[in-house]
Each structure stands twice: as structure tokens, then as C-alpha cells.
């Protein structure tokens, strides 16, 4: 028997009075959080949700997230965390694709009405029978007519619940990723995958019981979910949850809660390094004295940012590499080994990495090719997509990442580029085809090509080249505003260029390389 919920419940049993979560004015110890988890678990069981069912979860970094996450796991069901920026159209796709039986969704804000979008998607989901709204004020009824709030679902439920007997290979989590081809696919991660990666993360980052983690990485993403939430709770850490990143929020949390660990993506380090403290007068010396470790992932951290941050804040930043399909950690700059800035380190325990050519031939040291990974962290496959799984994981268990890299003489991995056209904006993967498919539904558009262009703040920005239908006229800002309504905020193009035609091959394939070459020229 192995269940990912044990990453939390062990600490709850051992340290019930230790502070588990801090979020604004809310402070919950392990015992209180565990009681809430058990009430939700019992509510799920009362609704007929149990082993083998998939349950979706849309929630920012609030105490509700670990409550629902571990409750779903505890009854033997599978958690399907969704990006909080998803639109109704996108949510409907996820719910139908994974055959979700129930859906927890946070109320949201006037600027981001999550429950409204969530319910819109829920209504289009064929087999999803339950929709619970997590209200910002638990004393309020659901903001969506004819639905129940989470508090109502938990009411009168006992605060004790046994963990369901799940096997190591049962699916614990389904994480949606654009990967390198087509529409989002759900990476099935087993209890064994997730537990081992959480324990490996705890080890390589040398977490200790006294650590206070500043958590601004979204918990719905594999990076924050495994490396901070699961690894942190397994260690008995205190997690300071920040629902929305800003330098002010991070420095406030570091100062007030004496944070020891910060984990982020490169754009976060860029923002912290660029921040002008003159107006807020944070005690930077006090923050520096307490903070012991920074960890970066999600994209390559520019050396100028790494060196500048370390010089200013006197803390090492360690880079790692992985994907949703690898739980996510595959390599890391280990604390007990020489660090190589610019590298994403060496494989973690139990994981192998090699560089291969297009035909699968293993390349020599220093040669650039596709990064292939094998080990306990490799997903079971893409949910309901055996052909996509077979195309990604070969018969010997090697997962082909779609990333280009090279290995040096010491086995350190360097990520060189991405295969094909995947765009990484603000740490989120955006696949151009998905954006193009939505744009093509606009009545005035005839043809479209979407590419990523370099941008310091977000890593890459999304640009759309548009060919209009004959006789149609469109204004750039009007189209951008339309895109905002159709796509999550990290997906829609901020830059639009209208063209009479797009460069093509003889067979009609759009030559995106030529569009990118124009930018370079």
C-alpha cells in the first residue's frame, strides 16, 4: 500500500501543533489542516467518490488547495489540478478528457471569476456530477446558483478518515501539459512517481524540520506541488502561501515569517532583483540572514540574474530541470557537489539522462540532441492516449522530452533549446497550435501563425501573424481583447501583426522559421 496523502498525514500525526500553513491572516497547524482534509474526504465518500475516480481542482495558493488535494488522494481518487487562469472552454476540455466525476473550484475575484468559468466548463462535462465552490468567506453560500459551497459539503462530516489502500502504480495525479505536440494531454503520475520525487526533492534541497518555505509557485503546477507542497509537508515544514506573486508579497513574507527557502522561476528572480526597496524599507539584512536557499526551474535562469541575485542577497540559487511528465525533477545542482552556473545539474537518485539523435542513437559527450530520461519519475503515460504515450516513451522506458541539450564530461546537463515551437511564457508552457485553433474560430480570420519572441520579463512573448478574410477589417487591440475572453491570460497573444500572406512551403506548410528569422534580422 502506498498513498501520496501520507506525505502530509505522517507529519500531521507526528507534529499536530506545528504550524503547517500561513496565508495572510490565516494560520493552520497540522492538526487543524488534517481535520479539514478528513471532513472533505468524508464528504467525497458520501457523494460516492472513491478509488478510481478523477476529481478536478481549480484553486490558487490558498489553504483550500492542500485541503482538497490530500482529501481526494485519501479516498483513493485521482487529483486533476487545473490552471486557475483557464477559461470555461478550456475547463470543459479538461473535465471531458479526464472523465472527471467531481470538481472543486475556488470562488475567484471580480478580475478572475474562477467559479463562473469553472461552472461554465462543468455544464459542458458529460460525466461530472458534483461541483463544489470554495468561497473566499467560508460562511457564505455558493456564489453559483444550484451548487453547494465546500463548507456546506463539509458540514457535519467527521474529522477522522482512514487512507484508502492504493498501490504504488495507481494514478495519484493527472497533470495537463501541452508537451511538444497538439492539445493538452494529461500526464498520469502514480503514487510511486509522486512520493519518490517528493522525497528526492526533500533530500536534494536539504529541507529540515525548521524550514519556512515561501510558496508563490502555483500549486496546480508540478514544480510547486512536488518540490514545495509534498516535499515540504513530508518534512514538517511551514508553508507560507502567496496567491499571487509580487516582489512586495515575497519580501513581506520573508521578513514577517523569517522564510528560509524560496523556490521560483527565472522571471520571479528577475523581478526580485529589479525591485526598488526604497519605498517599502524592508529589512533586507534581516531577510538575508534568515534565507538560506533559492531554487530555480521552469526555464533556464540567465547567468546575469543568477549572479546578480546571489551577490545582492548572499544566497545560493540552485537550478534543476524536469517536466510534468517527470514529476517534475529529473536533474539538479546538488548541494554536495560542485555547482556549474548555466547547467541544470546532474540526474537525481534513481534517474538516468542521455542525449539522443532523431533516430534514437545515443550521442557523445558535448553533442547536442534531444534529452531522454528514464527512472522512477517517468509518468505512466498520457491519460486515454496510448499512441501519444508510445510516441513519447520507448519500449525500454526512455522518455523523450522534446528538449535539446548536451552533457559535459562530468555528466552535467545543459538545456540548449526546445524542440519545435513550444513557447514558455512566464514559466507556463504555451503550444502555438492550441492558440491558433482558437484564433481560427474568429469570423474575420483566414490564416494565422503563432510564434514566441524573446522578452526579458516573461522569457518569451506570444506573437500572432494574421491574414484576414477578404473584405474583413480588424484592429489589433480589438483582436487582443477578443483573445482575452477565449483563452487563459498566459496564452493569448499580446502582439498581433496583420499580413496579406504568410511564407509557406510548396505543400502549404507555414514557414515559422522564416518569421522568426525576420525578427533576428
C-alpha positions in Angstrom: 0.0 0.0 0.0 1.3 3.4 -1.0 -0.6 6.7 -1.0 0.7 10.2 -1.7 -1.5 11.5 1.1 0.9 10.0 3.6 3.4 12.8 2.7 1.1 15.0 4.8 -0.6 12.6 7.2 2.7 11.4 8.7 3.7 14.9 9.7 0.1 15.6 10.9 0.4 12.6 13.2 3.8 13.5 14.4 3.6 17.2 14.8 -0.1 18.2 15.1 0.6 21.5 16.8 3.3 22.6 14.3 2.2 25.5 12.0 1.5 23.9 8.6 0.1 26.8 6.5 0.2 30.6 6.7 -1.8 32.6 4.2 -2.4 36.2 5.1 -4.1 36.3 8.5 -4.9 32.5 8.3 -2.6 30.2 10.3 -3.4 26.5 10.5 -1.4 23.8 12.4 -1.0 20.3 11.0 -3.8 19.0 13.3 -6.3 21.6 12.1 -5.4 21.1 8.4 -5.7 17.4 8.8 -9.1 17.7 10.4 -10.4 19.8 7.4 -8.9 17.3 5.0 -10.7 14.4 6.7 -14.0 16.3 6.6 -13.7 16.8 2.8 -12.7 13.1 2.4 -15.8 12.0 4.2 -17.8 14.4 2.1 -16.4 12.8 -1.1 -17.2 9.3 0.2 -20.8 10.5 1.0 -21.1 11.7 -2.6 -20.0 8.3 -3.9 -16.5 9.4 -4.9 -13.7 6.9 -4.3 -10.9 4.8 -5.7 -10.6 5.1 -9.5 -12.5 8.4 -9.8 -10.9 11.6 -11.2 -11.6 14.8 -9.3 -10.6 18.2 -10.7 -9.3 21.1 -8.6 -9.1 24.8 -9.5 -7.6 26.8 -6.7 -4.8 29.4 -6.2 -2.3 29.2 -3.4 -4.8 29.1 -0.5 -5.2 26.6 2.3 -8.1 25.2 0.3 -5.6 23.7 -2.2 -3.9 21.2 0.2 -7.2 20.5 1.9 -8.9 19.3 -1.3 -5.7 17.8 -2.8 -5.0 15.4 0.1 -8.7 14.7 0.7 -9.1 13.5 -2.9 -6.0 11.3 -2.5 -7.1 10.0 0.9 -10.2 8.4 -0.6 -8.2 6.7 -3.3 -9.3 9.1 -6.1 -7.0 10.9 -8.5 -6.4 14.7 -8.3 -6.6 16.7 -11.5 -5.2 20.2 -10.7 -6.2 22.8 -13.3 -4.6 26.1 -14.1 -6.6 28.8 -12.4 -6.4 31.0 -15.5 -8.3 28.5 -17.6 -11.4 29.7 -19.4 -14.7 27.8 -19.5 -13.9 26.4 -22.9 -10.6 25.0 -21.6 -12.1 23.6 -18.4 -14.7 21.8 -20.4 -12.0 20.1 -22.4 -10.0 19.0 -19.3 -13.1 17.7 -17.5 -14.2 15.7 -20.5 -10.8 14.5 -21.4 -10.1 13.0 -18.0 -13.7 11.9 -17.4 -13.8 13.8 -14.1 -16.6 12.8 -11.7 -16.4 15.9 -9.5 -14.9 19.4 -9.4 -13.7 21.7 -6.7 -13.4 25.3 -7.8 -12.4 28.5 -5.9 -14.8 31.4 -6.0 -12.3 33.7 -7.6 -12.3 37.5 -7.8 -14.1 40.1 -9.9 -11.0 40.2 -12.1 -10.7 36.4 -12.3 -14.2 34.9 -11.7 -13.0 31.3 -11.4 -16.2 29.8 -10.2 -18.1 31.4 -13.1 -15.7 30.0 -15.7 -15.5 26.7 -13.8 -19.2 26.2 -13.8 -19.4 27.1 -17.5 -17.0 24.2 -18.1 -18.7 21.9 -15.7 -22.0 22.3 -17.5 -20.3 21.0 -20.7 -18.8 18.0 -18.9 -20.7 14.8 -19.7 -19.8 12.8 -16.6 -19.0 15.4 -14.0 -21.8 15.2 -11.4 -20.6 17.3 -8.5 -19.4 21.0 -8.4 -18.3 22.5 -5.1 -17.4 26.2 -4.8 -14.6 27.2 -2.3 -15.9 30.5 -1.1 -13.4 33.2 0.0 -15.6 33.6 3.1 -16.5 30.0 4.2 -19.6 31.4 6.0 -21.1 32.3 2.6 -23.3 30.1 0.5 -22.1 29.2 -3.0 -21.8 32.1 -5.4 -23.2 29.9 -8.2 -26.9 29.1 -8.1 -28.0 25.5 -7.5 -24.5 24.5 -6.4 -23.0 23.8 -2.9 -20.1 25.5 -1.2 -17.2 23.5 0.2 -18.2 24.4 3.7 -21.7 23.1 3.1 -20.2 19.9 1.7 -18.0 19.5 4.9 -20.8 20.3 7.4 -21.4 17.6 9.9 -18.7 15.4 8.4 -16.4 13.7 11.0 -12.8 14.9 11.2 -11.3 11.4 11.1 -10.9 9.3 7.9 -8.6 6.4 7.1 -6.4 6.5 4.0 -7.7 4.3 1.2 -5.5 1.3 0.2 -3.9 2.3 -3.0 -1.0 0.5 -4.8 2.3 2.1 -5.9 1.2 2.1 -9.5 -2.2 3.5 -9.0 -2.6 7.0 -10.5 -2.4 9.8 -7.9 -2.3 12.9 -10.1 -3.1 13.9 -13.7 -1.2 17.0 -14.8 -2.2 18.6 -18.0 0.7 19.7 -20.2 0.9 20.9 -23.8 4.1 18.9 -24.2 5.5 19.2 -27.7 2.6 18.2 -29.9 -1.1 19.0 -30.1 -3.7 19.9 -27.5 -3.0 19.5 -23.7 -2.6 15.9 -22.6 -3.0 14.6 -19.1 0.2 13.1 -17.7 -0.7 10.2 -15.4 1.6 10.2 -12.3 1.5 7.3 -10.0 1.7 7.3 -6.2 5.2 5.9 -6.5 6.2 8.6 -9.0 5.0 11.4 -6.8 6.2 10.1 -3.4 9.7 9.3 -4.7 10.0 12.6 -6.4 8.8 14.5 -3.2 11.3 12.6 -1.1 14.1 13.2 -3.6 13.2 16.9 -3.7 13.4 17.0 0.1 16.8 15.4 0.0 18.5 17.4 -2.8 17.3 20.7 -1.3 18.3 19.5 2.2 14.9 20.5 3.8 15.0 20.4 7.6 12.1 20.5 10.1 12.6 24.2 10.9 12.3 25.4 7.3 9.8 28.0 6.4 9.0 27.9 2.7 7.8 30.9 0.7 5.4 29.4 -1.8 4.5 31.6 -4.7 4.8 28.9 -7.4 1.3 27.9 -8.3 0.5 24.6 -6.5 -1.5 23.4 -9.5 1.8 23.2 -11.3 4.2 20.2 -10.8 7.1 22.4 -9.6 5.3 23.9 -6.6 3.2 20.9 -6.0 6.1 18.4 -5.7 9.1 20.4 -4.7 7.4 22.6 -2.1 4.0 21.3 -1.0 4.6 17.5 -1.0 8.3 17.7 -0.1 7.7 20.4 2.5 4.8 18.7 4.3 6.7 15.5 4.3 9.4 17.3 6.3 7.1 19.1 8.7 7.8 22.5 7.2 5.7 25.6 7.5 4.4 26.8 4.1 3.7 30.5 3.6 1.2 30.6 0.7 1.2 33.6 -1.7 -1.8 33.5 -4.0 -0.3 36.0 -6.5 3.4 36.7 -7.0 4.7 40.2 -6.4 8.1 41.3 -5.0 6.3 43.1 -2.2 4.4 40.0 -1.2 7.6 37.8 -1.3 9.7 40.3 0.7 6.8 40.8 3.2 6.5 37.0 3.8 10.3 36.6 4.0 10.5 39.3 6.6 7.4 38.6 8.7 7.7 34.8 8.7 11.5 34.5 8.6 11.5 32.5 5.4 14.4 30.1 4.8 13.6 28.7 1.3 12.4 30.5 -1.8 11.6 28.5 -5.0 10.8 30.3 -8.2 11.0 30.6 -12.0 13.5 32.9 -13.6 11.1 35.8 -14.1 10.4 35.8 -10.4 14.2 36.2 -9.7 14.3 38.9 -12.3 11.5 40.8 -10.6 13.0 40.4 -7.1 16.4 41.6 -8.4 14.9 44.5 -10.2 12.8 45.6 -7.2 13.4 49.1 -5.7 13.1 48.7 -1.9 13.4 52.5 -1.2 9.6 53.0 -0.7 8.9 49.9 1.4 12.0 49.8 3.6 12.2 46.1 4.0 14.8 44.8 6.4 17.0 43.3 3.7 19.8 42.4 6.1 17.3 40.5 8.3 15.9 38.7 5.2 19.4 37.8 4.0 20.3 36.5 7.5 17.4 34.1 7.5 17.1 33.0 3.8 19.4 30.0 3.2 18.4 28.7 -0.2 17.0 29.7 -3.5 15.9 27.2 -6.2 15.1 28.0 -9.8 13.4 25.9 -12.5 10.8 26.1 -15.3 13.2 27.7 -17.7 16.9 28.5 -17.9 18.0 31.2 -15.5 20.1 33.9 -17.2 23.6 34.0 -15.7 23.4 37.7 -15.1 20.3 37.3 -13.0 21.8 34.3 -11.1 25.0 36.2 -10.3 23.2 39.5 -9.5 20.8 37.8 -7.1 23.4 35.8 -5.3 25.6 38.9 -4.9 22.8 41.1 -3.6 21.1 38.5 -1.3 24.0 36.3 -0.3 22.1 33.1 -1.0 22.9 30.3 -3.5 20.5 29.6 -6.3 20.4 26.0 -7.4 18.9 25.1 -10.8 17.1 22.0 -11.7 15.3 20.5 -14.7 12.3 18.5 -15.3 8.8 18.3 -16.9 5.3 17.5 -15.7 5.9 14.0 -17.2 8.9 13.6 -14.8 7.0 14.6 -11.6 8.9 17.1 -12.3 12.5 16.8 -11.1 15.0 14.9 -13.3 18.3 16.7 -12.7 19.5 19.2 -10.1 22.6 21.1 -9.0 23.1 19.1 -5.8 24.3 20.9 -2.7 27.0 18.3 -2.0 28.6 18.6 -5.5 30.3 21.4 -7.5 27.7 23.7 -8.9 28.0 24.8 -12.6 26.2 28.0 -13.4 24.3 27.6 -16.6 23.9 23.9 -16.0 20.7 22.3 -14.6 22.9 19.8 -12.8 23.1 16.0 -12.7 20.4 13.3 -12.5 18.7 12.8 -9.2 18.9 9.4 -7.4 17.4 6.6 -9.5 17.2 8.6 -12.7 19.2 8.4 -15.9 19.7 11.1 -18.6 21.2 10.7 -22.0 21.3 12.7 -25.2 19.9 11.1 -28.4 19.7 11.9 -32.1 16.4 11.8 -34.1 16.9 8.1 -34.8 17.4 7.3 -31.1 21.2 6.9 -31.4 23.0 7.9 -28.2 25.2 10.9 -28.7 28.6 11.5 -27.3 29.6 14.0 -24.6 29.2 17.6 -25.8 26.9 16.8 -28.7 23.5 18.5 -28.8 20.4 16.3 -29.2 17.1 15.5 -27.5 17.1 14.9 -23.8 15.9 11.4 -22.9 15.1 10.4 -19.3 14.5 7.1 -17.6 13.7 6.3 -13.9 11.2 6.1 -11.1 9.9 9.7 -12.0 8.6 8.8 -15.5 4.8 9.1 -15.9 2.6 6.1 -16.6 1.5 7.7 -19.8 -0.9 10.2 -21.2 -4.4 9.6 -20.0 -6.5 7.9 -22.6 -3.9 8.5 -25.3 -1.9 5.3 -25.8 -0.5 6.4 -29.2 0.9 9.6 -27.8 2.4 7.7 -24.9 4.0 5.2 -27.2 5.5 8.1 -29.3 7.0 9.6 -26.1 8.2 6.7 -24.1 10.1 3.9 -25.9 9.9 0.2 -25.2 13.0 0.5 -22.9 11.3 3.1 -20.7 13.2 6.2 -22.0 11.0 9.3 -22.1 11.8 11.7 -24.9 11.5 15.2 -23.5 11.3 17.3 -26.7 14.1 19.5 -25.3 17.5 19.9 -26.8 20.5 19.6 -24.5 24.1 18.4 -24.0 26.1 16.6 -21.3 29.6 17.7 -20.3 32.4 15.4 -19.2 31.1 15.4 -15.6 27.6 14.4 -16.5 26.1 17.9 -16.0 23.2 18.7 -18.3 22.8 21.9 -20.2 19.5 22.8 -21.9 20.2 24.3 -25.3 16.8 24.9 -26.8 13.3 23.5 -27.2 12.3 21.2 -30.0 9.7 22.5 -32.4 7.7 25.6 -31.4 6.8 25.3 -27.7 6.6 28.8 -26.1 7.4 29.3 -22.4 5.7 32.5 -21.2 6.2 33.4 -17.5 7.0 29.8 -16.7 3.9 28.3 -18.4 4.0 26.2 -21.5 2.0 27.5 -24.4 1.6 25.5 -27.5 1.1 27.6 -30.7 -1.3 25.2 -32.3 -3.8 25.5 -29.5 -3.7 29.3 -29.7 -4.0 29.1 -33.5 -7.0 26.8 -33.3 -8.9 29.3 -31.1 -7.9 32.3 -33.3 -9.2 30.4 -36.4 -12.7 30.5 -34.8 -12.8 34.2 -35.2 -15.1 35.0 -38.1 -12.7 37.6 -39.6 -9.6 35.5 -39.7 -8.4 33.4 -42.7 -5.0 32.2 -41.6 -2.8 32.5 -38.6 0.7 31.6 -37.3 1.8 32.0 -33.7 5.4 32.1 -32.5 7.3 33.1 -29.4 9.6 36.1 -29.4 12.3 36.8 -26.7 11.2 39.1 -23.9 13.2 39.8 -20.7 10.3 39.9 -18.3 8.4 36.8 -19.4 11.1 34.8 -21.1 9.0 34.8 -24.3 6.1 36.8 -25.6 3.4 35.4 -27.9 3.0 37.0 -31.3 0.3 36.2 -33.8 0.6 36.8 -37.6 -2.9 37.2 -39.0 -4.3 37.0 -42.6 -7.8 38.4 -42.7 -10.6 37.1 -44.8 -11.3 39.2 -47.9 -13.2 42.3 -47.1 -12.7 42.0 -43.4 -11.1 44.6 -41.2 -9.8 44.2 -37.6 -8.0 46.5 -35.2 -5.1 44.9 -33.2 -6.4 45.8 -29.8 -9.9 44.6 -30.6 -8.5 41.2 -31.6 -6.3 41.0 -28.4 -9.4 41.8 -26.3 -11.3 39.0 -28.1 -8.5 36.6 -27.3 -8.6 37.6 -23.6 -12.1 36.2 -23.5 -11.3 33.0 -25.3 -8.0 31.9 -23.7 -6.3 31.9 -20.3 -4.3 35.1 -19.6 -0.9 33.4 -20.1 -1.9 32.1 -23.6 -3.4 35.0 -25.6 -1.1 36.9 -27.9 0.0 40.4 -26.8 1.4 41.2 -30.2 -0.5 41.0 -33.4 0.7 41.7 -36.9 -1.6 41.7 -40.0 -0.2 40.3 -43.2 -1.5 39.8 -46.7 0.2 36.4 -46.8 2.4 34.0 -44.8 5.5 32.3 -46.0 4.8 28.7 -47.0 6.4 25.6 -48.4 5.3 24.1 -51.6 3.0 21.7 -49.7 1.3 24.7 -47.9 3.1 24.4 -44.5 3.7 27.8 -42.9 7.4 28.5 -42.5 7.6 29.8 -39.0 11.4 29.7 -39.2 11.2 32.5 -41.7 9.0 34.6 -39.4 11.5 34.1 -36.6 14.4 34.9 -38.9 12.8 38.2 -39.7 12.9 39.1 -36.0 16.5 38.1 -35.8 17.3 40.1 -38.9 
